[in-house]
Amino acid sequence: MAKKQAPKSAESDNDKSPKVNTPTFNKHYEKIDSEIVFEFGGPWGVTAMMIGFPTLMYYLWGCLQFYRGKLVSPFDIQFWNQIFKGAFPTWYATKMYVLFCLFELFLAYFMPGPIVKGAPVSSLKGKRLDYLCNGVTSWYATIVTSLILHYYGWFRLTEIIDNFGPLMSVAVVSGVVITLVIYFTTIMQGNQYRMSGYLMYDLFMGAVLNPRLGHVDLKMFAEIRIPWVLLFYISISAAIKEYELFGYVSASMAFMVLAHFLYVNACAKGEECIPTTWDMTYEKPIIFGKQLISSLVIADTANSQKNRFRMIINGSYIPRYTFPQLPWGTLKNPTYIKTKSGNLLLTSGWWGIARKIHYTADLMMAFAWGFITGFNTVIPYFYPVFFVAVLTHRVSRDMERCAKKYGKDWEEYCKQVPYIFIPGIY
């Protein structure tokens, strides 16, 4: 099928939406989206993950906290006793975590931002939900608030790293409690969707597709507002602690603060691109400096190209000028393949180079975070190695689902864009 060109972007013609048909929602898509396909190893696999991942986090934290990054035998009883005592949840840690989450929820509910329509949702018979995307204003409000609290001594940011073990436990327990509450509330209301009949699997995947508290989408809130913002504050807390102890901030620590700031900032400024992604419509709830900046630019512009293309097509694109606005974020006259259903597969910009180029950028960034720490311990490399496994699995799911959904149109797309991660190699 020949490539086609889309109309000029909204940046060059802001007075009207492009005259392009919006992708249709049909019974074929509804059938595919409602199919129950066991993923992540099925019920046994997800049960192992729910038990294994928190256990692994405690193990890695214990190695860093008590043995300076040295790997300890996981069968050492004394080691686990140290973890139990050091990471036992406290009321202080509970107050910190709960107040932070409530503050972020308050910002998500009341801060100004554009309202963006999501893609058609199968469980709602093709309805498109509204999303208040105030990630940028909430992000900067959080920064200003934390600076005031720290400066006046009302809450020292070093409290985060000093109470990391208990905070981690509170986060784990909170995650379990919230999961159970949403799951059983959904069941009682009869709003469950795509249920397998296996309790542990359905708990892991979620019972409802788009849980909401008022107009706040809890899935999007949990994806951006809590984990990434907390990661930045863990880094800044560690940097301040290092300065208080040694009188300086090391280059590797400064690198991590910068890396996490840039990543969270990118997530916040691009939040309006999230509502049309697969996660929301289908999923249930120096040289290293050069590598970091390069990967950030690729990830930022690639995600912008893809999601702004979608938003221009469905008429929901709103030009914004949040910091930083990188060049090549919006494609002018992009080429694409129009599928039989009306959906469009982008074949220009970064998406004409590789099908998952944004994942390549994410992996570059993840390995940069590990490389900057050196090689005294393998623990910093857990995240990039784990990320490789996660993205490889995610890509296999994407490829399988798209092949089933688009048929011969997908085959043509793969011919035009033959590489997945690395152009010319894979």
Protein Blocks (a to p, Z undefined) as FASTA:
>chain_A
ZZddddddfklomkbccddddddddfklmmmmmpccdeehijmlmmmmmmmmmmmmmmmm
mmmmmnnopacdfklmklmmmmmmmmgccfklmmmmmmmmmmmmmmmmmmgcdddddddd
fklnopacddddfklmmmmmmmmmmmmmmmnopacfklmmmmmmmmmmmmmmmmmmmmmm
mmmmmmmnopaghiehiaklmmmnopbfbdcehjacfklmmmmmmmmmmmmmmmmmmmmm
mmmmnopacfklmmmmmmmmmmmmmmmmmmmmmmmmmklmmmcghjklmmmmmmmmmmmm
mmmmmmmmmmmmnopaccdfbdcddehkacghiacdddfkopacdfehjllmbmklmmmm
mmmmmmmmmmmnojmbfklmmmmmmmmmmmmmmmmmmmmmmmmmnmmmmmmmmmmmmbfk
lghiZZ
